[in-house]
Amino acid sequence: MLDHLVTGATVVDGSGAPAYVADVGIRGGRIAVVTAPGRTAEPARTQQDAQGLVLAPGFVDPHTHYDAQLFWDPYATPSMHHGVTTVVGGNCGFTLAPLNPRRPQDADYTRRMMSRVEGMSLAALEEGAPWTWHTFGDYLDALEGRIAVNAGFMAGHCALRRHVMGPDAVGGQPTPGQLDSMVGLLHEAMDAGAWGLSTTRSSTHSDGDGRPVASRHAGPAELLALARAVGEHQGTQLEAIVTGCLDRFSDAEIDLLVDLTAAAGRPLNWNVLTIDAAVPERVPRQLLPSERARRAQGRIVALTMPILTPMNMSLGTYCALNLIPGWGEILALPVPERIAALRRQDVRSRMLAHADSEEAGVFRRLARFDRYVIGDTYSEANRGLTGRVVGEIAAERGQDPFACLVEICARDELRTVLWPMPTDNDPASWELRRRTWEHEDVLLGGSDAGAHLDRMCGAPYTTRFLGDCLRGRKLTGLEDAVKMLTDDPARLFGLRDRGRIAIGHHADLVLFDPARIDAGPATLVHDLPGGGPRLDSRAAGIVSVRVNGVETVREDEVTGATPGTVLRSGRDTRSVDTR
């Protein structure tokens, strides 16, 4: 007997093949039957009429930071609402394990680092996760059996370095013995199921003390030793972030990325490729490492988002504005001093010059203050400004846009929420995106879901992209869009029996209404442990989500079931060799 039967669905199986109408049966968490409508011989305990609906494989998000959130939110919201059934965590060199049992204070250091660099609520990190683990295997075991999505995790370089070197991990270099210990610790993590190594050398990544995170101090020899260790394990990967990911790679960064994938003999992915027709030279430069990697018997894959991710800014809290060169020191001042500095014309002039410099890279896009929309306000003086564009307000007041924005924020003691309008929402940029998605070394993803919780909301990219493909710009067909969200990431990570609707595959499935599939606007909610805020977005048109055959979402509401699996390298992933 089948556990469940979906009848009359329009099946988009993830392969890119044309859609077809079929009945799909599930037994024991796997797909047991795919037949023409009405031809299923076996009875089913439950049955669902899916006429007019699309049945697709569960979506795979290749870049998340749900490492902590899964402890207080096993449903990985809002990602699961948007059809995501598998998430990849442990990215950018940051993981919650291993923790050295001889230094209990390392847990506090890790929490403060994650709060600063990944925009996670410190109170939520302190109250929402148990912090009972030491080894990487302990951490995976703590999640096993209590999550609704499938989740796999890279081992973070920062945690490995801190475990071995302690406080010297920031600023120091390992002795030969310490390097051997670090490599051994990585082997231990991969033996327990870590998917490989993630690392960062990005100038934007600082710890809770404002110092460059541990992996930024690693030299090439250390990185290559760790990469070679990755190549000794089945089903493993590399993930790396460097400063050039934000705009354009330097020659040295390209050399390093190519050396890492070649040393491991495993794919390396990086996040995130920004596509803007106003900077046409960026895409060729950012795909140069992929071209060179193939010649060196490696593979480098760029992640890119198929939507413009909604995000908010503030002059009062840490956000992307702090990352503009020359801005961090001003925005780190105590609020009264910060307001006084921002109100000075000479300070604003210097800040604008920095924001428009070549050094600012991709952050130059944030300097179009005339295009910002005012979000929540808090003072009587700002009543009625919510939803208005700064440029229009500035024109009415006879001010330049940045001075106008500063004055609005100052009246709210810098609590004003600011929404930057994207500068790359033009037909030429969307056409460039369409062409870039066709590249063999470009993969859709990079949501950062689980991080930057009150500043951006990338998790809904799956439903918003599908809605755009079906009823919006229609840059690609439904079958190709589904393949980009399912089979393509599953093949990159070597996921066993996932990413397609096929007999014998795990029954990770999304049933949706093609006439309604979309994502709602990002709204601020206060549902984190400790009452902290985060941006949320509801899905539209998601009828059902199943993970390993069990329904986890029904009509956009979680069912409470937790059938997810901690996906472990080797057991749940096969090697994707590059040689």
PEMOSUL-V659981 format. One record per residue. N is the residue number from 1. PSI is psi as a letter, one per 30 degrees, with the letter a starting at -180 (999 if undefined). OMEGA is omega in degrees with one decimal (* if undefined). NEAR is the number of other ideal C-beta (glycine too) atoms within 12 Angstrom. Layout:
BEGIN
n,psi,omega,near
N,PSI,OMEGA,NEAR
N,PSI,OMEGA,NEAR
END
This chain:
BEGIN
n,psi,omega,near
1,k,176.1,18
2,k,174.4,30
3,e,-177.0,29
4,k,178.5,36
5,k,174.2,36
6,k,-174.0,43
7,k,171.9,32
8,g,-179.0,27
9,l,168.0,38
10,j,-172.8,32
11,k,170.5,38
12,j,-161.2,43
13,f,178.1,32
14,f,-177.8,41
15,f,-173.1,26
16,f,178.8,26
17,l,179.8,19
18,k,178.0,16
19,l,178.1,27
20,l,-179.8,22
21,k,-176.0,25
22,l,166.6,31
23,k,-179.1,35
24,k,-179.2,50
25,k,-176.6,36
26,k,173.7,41
27,k,177.2,26
28,h,176.5,18
29,g,-179.8,27
30,l,177.8,29
31,j,-175.1,39
32,f,-173.8,30
33,k,166.9,32
34,j,-174.6,32
35,l,172.4,25
36,l,-177.5,17
37,k,177.2,22
38,g,-176.7,14
39,g,-178.2,17
40,k,-175.3,26
41,f,-174.3,15
42,k,171.3,19
43,l,-179.9,15
44,k,178.6,23
45,e,176.1,15
46,l,-176.1,22
47,k,-177.3,22
48,k,176.7,29
49,j,-176.0,19
50,g,178.1,30
51,k,-179.0,20
52,f,-179.8,19
53,l,179.1,31
54,k,173.8,43
55,k,-177.4,49
56,l,171.6,49
57,l,175.4,49
58,k,-177.0,53
59,k,-179.4,56
60,j,178.1,49
61,j,-172.4,47
62,f,-177.3,51
63,j,176.6,46
64,l,175.1,48
65,h,179.2,45
66,g,-174.1,48
67,e,179.4,49
68,e,-172.1,47
69,e,-178.3,41
70,f,179.2,41
71,e,178.5,32
72,f,-179.7,31
73,i,-176.4,36
74,f,-177.6,33
75,f,178.7,38
76,h,178.9,45
77,k,4.5,40
78,g,-173.0,45
79,e,-176.2,57
80,e,175.7,52
81,f,-176.4,42
82,g,171.7,46
83,g,179.9,54
84,k,179.1,50
85,f,178.0,51
86,k,178.4,51
87,k,175.8,55
88,k,-179.4,50
89,a,-179.9,48
90,g,-174.8,53
91,l,173.4,50
92,g,179.0,47
93,g,-173.1,45
94,j,171.9,50
95,l,-179.7,47
96,f,-179.7,47
97,l,1.6,44
98,l,174.5,41
99,k,-177.6,36
100,j,-177.4,27
101,f,179.7,17
102,f,-179.6,12
103,i,-179.9,21
104,f,-179.3,14
105,f,179.5,17
106,f,177.8,33
107,e,178.1,30
108,e,177.7,21
109,e,-178.4,34
110,e,179.1,43
111,e,-178.7,31
112,e,176.9,26
113,e,-178.9,42
114,e,178.5,44
115,e,-177.4,34
116,e,-168.1,33
117,f,-177.9,41
118,g,173.8,48
119,h,177.8,42
120,k,178.6,43
121,k,179.1,35
122,e,179.4,27
123,e,178.8,22
124,e,178.5,32
125,e,-177.9,39
126,e,-173.1,25
127,f,-170.2,19
128,f,-179.2,31
129,k,-174.0,33
130,f,179.5,23
131,h,-178.7,27
132,f,-173.9,18
133,l,169.7,32
134,e,-179.9,27
135,l,176.3,32
136,e,177.0,40
137,e,175.8,27
138,e,-178.4,23
139,e,179.1,40
140,e,179.5,41
141,e,-179.3,20
142,f,178.9,30
143,f,-173.6,43
144,k,175.4,24
145,g,-176.5,16
146,g,-178.9,23
147,l,-177.7,39
148,f,177.7,39
149,l,167.9,52
150,k,-175.9,52
151,k,173.8,49
152,l,-172.2,51
153,k,168.2,52
154,l,172.2,53
155,k,-174.4,52
156,k,-179.3,50
157,e,-178.3,51
158,e,179.9,50
159,e,178.5,47
160,e,-178.7,49
161,e,-179.3,50
162,e,-178.9,40
163,e,-175.0,41
164,e,-169.5,37
165,f,-177.8,32
166,b,-179.1,22
167,f,178.3,21
168,f,178.2,18
169,f,175.2,37
170,j,177.6,27
171,f,-174.6,19
172,l,175.1,23
173,k,-177.5,21
174,k,169.0,33
175,l,176.1,14
176,e,179.0,13
177,e,178.8,12
178,e,177.4,25
179,e,176.8,28
180,e,179.3,18
181,e,179.5,25
182,e,178.1,40
183,e,177.9,34
184,e,178.9,23
185,e,176.7,39
186,e,175.6,47
187,e,-179.5,31
188,e,179.6,28
189,e,-179.4,43
190,e,173.2,43
191,e,-179.4,25
192,f,176.8,31
193,g,175.4,37
194,k,-175.8,51
195,f,-177.7,51
196,a,-175.3,53
197,k,167.0,55
198,k,-177.9,50
199,l,176.1,50
200,k,169.1,42
201,g,-175.6,37
202,k,179.9,34
203,f,179.9,27
204,f,-172.9,34
205,j,179.3,40
206,l,-177.7,30
207,a,-176.8,34
208,f,177.1,24
209,g,-179.8,18
210,g,-179.7,18
211,l,177.8,22
212,k,-177.9,28
213,l,-167.8,41
214,e,-174.0,43
215,f,178.3,42
216,f,-179.4,35
217,f,-177.0,29
218,k,175.7,39
219,l,-179.3,19
220,e,-178.0,21
221,e,177.9,20
222,e,-178.7,39
223,e,-179.2,42
224,e,176.7,28
225,e,178.5,34
226,e,178.8,49
227,e,178.7,41
228,e,177.3,28
229,e,179.0,36
230,e,-178.4,47
231,f,179.9,36
232,f,-177.5,26
233,k,-179.2,37
234,k,172.0,27
235,h,-174.6,32
236,l,-173.1,46
237,l,167.6,52
238,k,171.7,52
239,k,-174.6,55
240,k,175.8,52
241,k,174.2,43
242,l,-176.4,38
243,e,-177.4,28
244,f,176.0,32
245,f,-176.3,41
246,f,-176.3,36
247,d,179.0,32
248,k,-179.2,29
249,k,169.0,36
250,l,177.7,22
251,e,-178.9,16
252,e,178.6,16
253,e,177.4,32
254,e,178.6,31
255,e,-177.5,24
256,e,-179.0,37
257,e,178.8,47
258,e,179.3,35
259,e,-177.7,30
260,e,-179.1,48
261,e,178.6,46
262,e,-179.8,31
263,e,-178.0,32
264,f,-171.2,43
265,g,-178.4,30
266,l,177.3,46
267,k,174.4,46
268,k,175.1,49
269,l,179.3,47
270,l,-170.3,51
271,k,3.4,39
272,k,178.9,36
273,j,178.2,43
274,k,-174.6,37
275,k,-175.4,40
276,k,-178.3,31
277,f,177.8,23
278,f,177.8,21
279,i,-171.9,26
280,f,-178.3,19
281,f,-174.9,16
282,e,-174.5,31
283,e,177.9,31
284,e,179.4,21
285,e,-176.4,26
286,f,177.2,41
287,f,176.9,31
288,e,176.8,28
289,e,179.1,41
290,e,179.3,36
291,e,-179.0,23
292,e,-179.1,27
293,e,-179.2,38
294,e,177.4,22
295,f,-179.7,16
296,g,-179.6,25
297,h,172.1,21
298,a,174.5,38
299,k,177.8,36
300,k,-175.7,48
301,k,177.7,43
302,k,172.6,46
303,k,178.0,45
304,k,-177.5,43
305,k,179.7,41
306,g,176.9,42
307,l,169.8,42
308,j,-171.1,33
309,k,176.9,35
310,k,178.0,34
311,l,175.1,35
312,l,-178.5,38
313,l,176.2,41
314,k,173.6,37
315,f,-176.7,40
316,f,-178.8,31
317,l,-177.6,31
318,k,178.8,29
319,a,-176.2,31
320,f,178.2,34
321,e,178.5,40
322,f,-175.4,32
323,f,174.7,33
324,k,-180.0,34
325,k,178.0,29
326,f,-178.7,26
327,e,-173.7,35
328,e,-177.1,24
329,e,177.3,18
330,e,-175.3,32
331,f,176.0,32
332,f,180.0,21
333,l,171.3,20
334,k,-170.0,14
335,e,179.6,22
336,e,178.9,14
337,e,179.1,17
338,e,178.7,30
339,e,-179.6,27
340,e,179.9,16
341,e,-177.5,26
342,f,179.5,35
343,f,178.7,26
344,k,-177.6,18
345,e,-178.1,16
346,e,177.7,13
347,e,179.7,26
348,e,179.9,30
349,e,178.0,17
350,e,179.8,22
351,e,179.4,36
352,e,177.9,30
353,e,177.3,21
354,e,-176.1,28
355,f,-178.8,31
356,g,-176.7,23
357,l,176.0,19
358,e,-178.8,15
359,f,-178.1,21
360,f,176.3,27
361,b,-176.0,34
362,f,-179.8,33
363,f,174.3,34
364,f,-178.9,30
365,f,-177.5,33
366,f,-173.5,36
367,g,177.5,32
368,i,-172.6,28
369,f,175.6,39
370,f,-176.8,24
371,g,178.6,26
372,k,174.9,40
373,k,178.3,31
374,k,176.1,39
375,b,-179.1,36
376,k,174.1,26
377,l,-170.1,28
378,f,-177.6,23
379,l,177.8,20
380,e,-178.7,10
381,f,-177.8,16
382,g,179.7,29
383,k,177.0,15
384,f,-177.8,14
385,f,-179.0,33
386,k,-179.9,21
387,f,-178.9,18
388,l,-179.5,28
389,k,-175.6,27
390,e,-179.0,36
391,e,-180.0,23
392,e,179.0,19
393,e,-179.6,30
394,e,179.8,26
395,e,178.6,15
396,e,-175.2,15
397,f,-179.4,18
398,h,-179.8,10
399,l,169.9,23
400,l,-170.7,21
401,e,-177.1,30
402,e,177.7,36
403,e,178.2,27
404,e,179.8,34
405,e,179.9,47
406,e,-177.3,37
407,e,176.8,30
408,e,-178.7,44
409,e,-179.1,40
410,e,-180.0,30
411,f,175.7,24
412,g,-174.9,30
413,h,174.6,23
414,g,178.9,38
415,f,-177.3,25
416,k,175.1,37
417,k,-177.2,37
418,k,179.1,42
419,j,177.6,35
420,k,175.4,37
421,k,-175.8,27
422,k,178.6,26
423,f,-175.5,25
424,h,179.4,30
425,h,-176.1,24
426,l,-177.2,18
427,e,-178.7,13
428,e,178.8,18
429,e,178.7,28
430,e,176.6,28
431,e,176.9,20
432,e,176.4,29
433,e,-178.6,34
434,e,-178.8,29
435,e,-177.3,21
436,e,178.5,35
437,f,-178.6,33
438,f,-177.5,23
439,k,-175.6,26
440,f,-178.9,20
441,g,175.1,34
442,k,-177.5,36
443,k,177.0,43
444,k,179.2,48
445,a,-178.3,47
446,h,-173.7,39
447,f,-172.7,49
448,g,-178.4,40
449,k,-175.4,49
450,f,178.7,51
451,l,177.9,40
452,h,-163.9,38
453,e,-178.1,45
454,g,-175.4,35
455,f,-178.6,35
456,l,-178.0,37
457,i,-178.5,42
458,f,-174.9,44
459,e,-176.2,50
460,g,-174.7,46
461,f,-176.4,45
462,e,-177.6,51
463,e,179.5,46
464,e,178.5,41
465,e,-179.8,43
466,e,176.7,47
467,e,179.4,33
468,e,179.9,28
469,e,-176.7,34
470,e,-171.1,30
471,f,-176.1,20
472,c,-176.8,19
473,f,178.6,23
474,h,-177.4,17
475,f,175.5,28
476,l,-178.5,29
477,l,-177.2,20
478,e,-177.0,33
479,e,178.9,29
480,e,179.8,29
481,e,179.3,42
482,e,178.1,47
483,e,179.7,36
484,f,-176.7,46
485,f,-171.5,50
486,d,-174.2,47
487,e,-178.4,37
488,e,177.4,36
489,e,178.8,45
490,e,179.2,43
491,e,179.1,29
492,e,-176.6,42
493,f,178.6,43
494,h,-179.9,33
495,k,-179.3,42
496,k,172.6,29
497,h,174.4,30
498,l,176.7,41
499,f,178.6,38
500,l,168.8,38
501,j,-178.3,47
502,k,-179.9,28
503,k,-179.1,20
504,f,178.2,19
505,l,174.3,32
506,k,-176.3,39
507,i,168.9,44
508,j,-168.2,50
509,k,174.8,52
510,k,176.4,49
511,k,-175.9,41
512,l,178.7,44
513,j,-176.5,30
514,f,179.5,32
515,f,-175.2,17
516,f,-172.1,23
517,k,-177.8,39
518,l,175.7,32
519,k,177.5,42
520,l,-179.9,26
521,l,176.3,20
522,k,179.1,33
523,l,-178.3,23
524,k,176.2,25
525,l,-178.7,20
526,i,-175.6,18
527,g,176.8,24
528,l,170.8,33
529,k,-174.9,24
530,f,176.9,19
531,g,-178.1,14
532,l,-177.1,27
533,l,169.9,29
534,l,175.7,36
535,k,-179.8,39
536,l,176.7,30
537,k,179.0,35
538,k,176.8,27
539,l,172.4,40
540,k,173.9,27
541,f,176.8,35
542,j,-177.2,46
543,e,-176.5,35
544,k,171.8,44
545,k,176.4,50
546,k,176.9,43
547,k,-177.3,44
548,h,174.1,36
549,f,-175.4,36
550,k,-178.5,34
551,k,179.8,35
552,f,176.2,40
553,k,175.8,40
554,j,-179.0,21
555,h,174.1,21
556,g,175.5,32
557,k,179.2,20
558,k,-178.1,28
559,f,-176.3,22
560,f,178.5,14
561,k,179.3,26
562,i,-176.9,28
563,g,-176.3,33
564,l,-179.3,39
565,k,168.0,35
566,j,-176.3,37
567,k,-175.4,43
568,k,-177.4,33
569,k,-179.6,42
570,e,178.5,23
571,e,-176.0,24
572,f,176.7,32
573,k,173.8,41
574,l,-177.7,25
575,k,171.9,27
576,i,-175.5,34
577,l,-179.6,20
578,f,-177.1,33
579,999,*,18
END
